[in-house]
Amino acid sequence: QSFDIAVELRNEVIYKEETFHRVIDLLSKHNVGLVITDVAGRRDVFHSFINIPKVFVRWVGNADDQSDTDRLNTWTEQIAIWKNSGHFDLYFMIHQSDMNIVPDAQKQVRELFKEHFEYPLESSNFAPGQLDLF
């Protein structure tokens, strides 16, 4: 059985050029993706490097600020570019500091992507009672 694995690295030191290339080489060798983290307040960990034919994005909202809509529109444009350059699977995870607005953010993303992309979108179920991993 095979698993799709991606890691999210949040330490800004990893994104220094020499270290970043070594990390990418190691992950690619083991067919492990690197999560693209898009957090408005943490641009130091943002990258757009795809090292396997699967793209994992962790998009962190800004409590439904206008900047969320702007960044989602930018993602729509970027995904269209990637889509036109070849096939890949996209995993787009939505996070908000207030988990109660995640369903609304998820709906916004689904509608925006549906408007621009022809391929089917799958959605995970949101369990309002489950606000933490542990």
C-alpha positions as YAML, in Angstrom:
chain: A
units: angstrom
residues:
- id: 1
  name: GLN
  ca: [0.00, 0.00, 0.00]
- id: 2
  name: SER
  ca: [1.26, 3.47, -0.80]
- id: 3
  name: PHE
  ca: [0.73, 6.69, 1.11]
- id: 4
  name: ASP
  ca: [0.92, 10.29, 0.00]
- id: 5
  name: ILE
  ca: [3.15, 12.11, 2.45]
- id: 6
  name: ALA
  ca: [4.05, 15.77, 2.71]
- id: 7
  name: VAL
  ca: [5.79, 17.60, 5.50]
- id: 8
  name: GLU
  ca: [5.31, 21.16, 6.61]
- id: 9
  name: LEU
  ca: [8.48, 22.84, 7.79]
- id: 10
  name: ARG
  ca: [8.00, 26.04, 9.76]
- id: 11
  name: ASN
  ca: [11.51, 26.95, 10.85]
- id: 12
  name: GLU
  ca: [12.74, 29.86, 8.72]
- id: 13
  name: VAL
  ca: [16.32, 28.50, 8.79]
- id: 14
  name: ILE
  ca: [15.22, 25.61, 6.55]
- id: 15
  name: TYR
  ca: [14.29, 28.11, 3.84]
- id: 16
  name: LYS
  ca: [17.82, 29.52, 3.55]
- id: 17
  name: GLU
  ca: [18.94, 28.69, 0.00]
- id: 18
  name: GLU
  ca: [21.62, 26.06, 0.67]
- id: 19
  name: THR
  ca: [19.62, 24.26, 3.37]
- id: 20
  name: PHE
  ca: [16.40, 24.44, 1.35]
- id: 21
  name: HIS
  ca: [17.98, 22.69, -1.66]
- id: 22
  name: ARG
  ca: [19.39, 19.92, 0.55]
- id: 23
  name: VAL
  ca: [15.97, 19.41, 2.18]
- id: 24
  name: ILE
  ca: [14.25, 19.30, -1.22]
- id: 25
  name: ASP
  ca: [16.77, 16.74, -2.51]
- id: 26
  name: LEU
  ca: [16.19, 14.53, 0.53]
- id: 27
  name: LEU
  ca: [12.40, 14.78, 0.35]
- id: 28
  name: SER
  ca: [12.35, 14.17, -3.41]
- id: 29
  name: LYS
  ca: [14.57, 11.10, -3.04]
- id: 30
  name: HIS
  ca: [11.90, 9.59, -0.77]
- id: 31
  name: ASN
  ca: [8.91, 10.88, -2.80]
- id: 32
  name: VAL
  ca: [7.81, 13.13, 0.07]
- id: 33
  name: GLY
  ca: [6.22, 16.47, -0.73]
- id: 34
  name: LEU
  ca: [6.93, 19.77, 0.93]
- id: 35
  name: VAL
  ca: [3.81, 21.59, 2.08]
- id: 36
  name: ILE
  ca: [3.47, 25.11, 0.72]
- id: 37
  name: THR
  ca: [2.51, 27.17, 3.74]
- id: 38
  name: ASP
  ca: [0.68, 30.41, 3.03]
- id: 39
  name: VAL
  ca: [0.32, 32.43, 6.21]
- id: 40
  name: ALA
  ca: [-0.17, 36.19, 5.88]
- id: 41
  name: GLY
  ca: [2.12, 36.91, 8.83]
- id: 42
  name: ARG
  ca: [4.82, 34.32, 7.99]
- id: 43
  name: ARG
  ca: [6.13, 35.02, 4.50]
- id: 44
  name: ASP
  ca: [9.50, 33.53, 5.53]
- id: 45
  name: VAL
  ca: [8.10, 30.00, 5.16]
- id: 46
  name: PHE
  ca: [6.22, 30.64, 1.93]
- id: 47
  name: HIS
  ca: [7.58, 29.00, -1.22]
- id: 48
  name: SER
  ca: [6.14, 27.72, -4.48]
- id: 49
  name: PHE
  ca: [8.46, 24.78, -5.05]
- id: 50
  name: ILE
  ca: [6.87, 21.53, -6.25]
- id: 51
  name: ASN
  ca: [9.15, 18.54, -5.76]
- id: 52
  name: ILE
  ca: [6.67, 15.73, -6.52]
- id: 53
  name: PRO
  ca: [3.59, 15.65, -8.80]
- id: 54
  name: LYS
  ca: [1.32, 16.46, -5.88]
- id: 55
  name: VAL
  ca: [0.86, 19.90, -4.42]
- id: 56
  name: PHE
  ca: [0.03, 20.28, -0.75]
- id: 57
  name: VAL
  ca: [-1.02, 23.78, 0.33]
- id: 58
  name: ARG
  ca: [-1.80, 24.83, 3.88]
- id: 59
  name: TRP
  ca: [-3.56, 28.15, 3.53]
- id: 60
  name: VAL
  ca: [-4.00, 30.04, 6.79]
- id: 61
  name: GLY
  ca: [-6.72, 32.66, 6.75]
- id: 62
  name: ASN
  ca: [-6.64, 35.98, 8.46]
- id: 63
  name: ALA
  ca: [-10.05, 35.81, 10.19]
- id: 64
  name: ASP
  ca: [-11.91, 36.56, 6.95]
- id: 65
  name: ASP
  ca: [-10.01, 39.77, 6.28]
- id: 66
  name: GLN
  ca: [-10.00, 41.20, 2.73]
- id: 67
  name: SER
  ca: [-6.43, 39.91, 2.45]
- id: 68
  name: ASP
  ca: [-7.87, 36.36, 2.54]
- id: 69
  name: THR
  ca: [-9.88, 37.00, -0.61]
- id: 70
  name: ASP
  ca: [-6.87, 38.62, -2.29]
- id: 71
  name: ARG
  ca: [-4.61, 35.67, -1.45]
- id: 72
  name: LEU
  ca: [-7.25, 33.16, -2.59]
- id: 73
  name: ASN
  ca: [-7.55, 34.96, -5.91]
- id: 74
  name: THR
  ca: [-3.77, 34.78, -6.27]
- id: 75
  name: TRP
  ca: [-3.93, 31.05, -5.54]
- id: 76
  name: THR
  ca: [-6.54, 30.61, -8.25]
- id: 77
  name: GLU
  ca: [-4.19, 32.24, -10.74]
- id: 78
  name: GLN
  ca: [-1.21, 30.16, -9.59]
- id: 79
  name: ILE
  ca: [-3.13, 26.89, -9.72]
- id: 80
  name: ALA
  ca: [-4.26, 27.72, -13.26]
- id: 81
  name: ILE
  ca: [-0.61, 28.16, -14.28]
- id: 82
  name: TRP
  ca: [0.37, 24.85, -12.68]
- id: 83
  name: LYS
  ca: [-2.63, 23.09, -14.21]
- id: 84
  name: ASN
  ca: [-1.71, 24.31, -17.69]
- id: 85
  name: SER
  ca: [1.86, 23.08, -17.27]
- id: 86
  name: GLY
  ca: [0.94, 19.47, -16.52]
- id: 87
  name: HIS
  ca: [-1.12, 17.11, -14.39]
- id: 88
  name: PHE
  ca: [-0.82, 17.05, -10.64]
- id: 89
  name: ASP
  ca: [-3.01, 16.39, -7.63]
- id: 90
  name: LEU
  ca: [-3.80, 19.35, -5.41]
- id: 91
  name: TYR
  ca: [-4.50, 19.19, -1.69]
- id: 92
  name: PHE
  ca: [-5.59, 22.58, -0.35]
- id: 93
  name: MET
  ca: [-6.06, 22.68, 3.42]
- id: 94
  name: ILE
  ca: [-7.80, 25.65, 4.99]
- id: 95
  name: HIS
  ca: [-6.95, 26.86, 8.45]
- id: 96
  name: GLN
  ca: [-8.35, 29.82, 10.37]
- id: 97
  name: SER
  ca: [-7.47, 30.98, 13.87]
- id: 98
  name: ASP
  ca: [-11.20, 30.89, 14.61]
- id: 99
  name: MET
  ca: [-12.24, 27.37, 13.63]
- id: 100
  name: ASN
  ca: [-15.90, 28.45, 13.56]
- id: 101
  name: ILE
  ca: [-15.32, 30.31, 10.29]
- id: 102
  name: VAL
  ca: [-13.55, 27.40, 8.55]
- id: 103
  name: PRO
  ca: [-16.79, 26.12, 6.95]
- id: 104
  name: ASP
  ca: [-17.40, 29.56, 5.40]
- id: 105
  name: ALA
  ca: [-13.79, 29.78, 4.20]
- id: 106
  name: GLN
  ca: [-14.05, 26.27, 2.78]
- id: 107
  name: LYS
  ca: [-17.21, 27.23, 0.91]
- id: 108
  name: GLN
  ca: [-15.52, 30.35, -0.48]
- id: 109
  name: VAL
  ca: [-12.55, 28.31, -1.72]
- id: 110
  name: ARG
  ca: [-14.76, 25.63, -3.27]
- id: 111
  name: GLU
  ca: [-16.86, 28.22, -5.12]
- id: 112
  name: LEU
  ca: [-13.80, 30.12, -6.33]
- id: 113
  name: PHE
  ca: [-12.02, 26.97, -7.53]
- id: 114
  name: LYS
  ca: [-15.19, 25.52, -9.06]
- id: 115
  name: GLU
  ca: [-15.63, 28.74, -11.04]
- id: 116
  name: HIS
  ca: [-12.11, 28.46, -12.51]
- id: 117
  name: PHE
  ca: [-11.34, 24.75, -12.75]
- id: 118
  name: GLU
  ca: [-13.12, 21.90, -14.48]
- id: 119
  name: TYR
  ca: [-11.84, 19.01, -12.42]
- id: 120
  name: PRO
  ca: [-13.94, 17.72, -9.53]
- id: 121
  name: LEU
  ca: [-13.31, 19.00, -6.06]
- id: 122
  name: GLU
  ca: [-13.50, 16.77, -3.05]
- id: 123
  name: SER
  ca: [-14.12, 18.20, 0.35]
- id: 124
  name: SER
  ca: [-13.45, 16.89, 3.80]
- id: 125
  name: ASN
  ca: [-16.16, 17.00, 6.39]
- id: 126
  name: PHE
  ca: [-15.77, 19.62, 9.07]
- id: 127
  name: ALA
  ca: [-16.51, 18.40, 12.56]
- id: 128
  name: PRO
  ca: [-17.31, 21.49, 14.68]
- id: 129
  name: GLY
  ca: [-16.64, 19.61, 17.91]
- id: 130
  name: GLN
  ca: [-13.14, 18.66, 16.83]
- id: 131
  name: LEU
  ca: [-11.09, 21.83, 17.21]
- id: 132
  name: ASP
  ca: [-7.72, 20.32, 18.12]
- id: 133
  name: LEU
  ca: [-5.63, 17.43, 16.89]
- id: 134
  name: PHE
  ca: [-5.06, 16.12, 20.41]
...
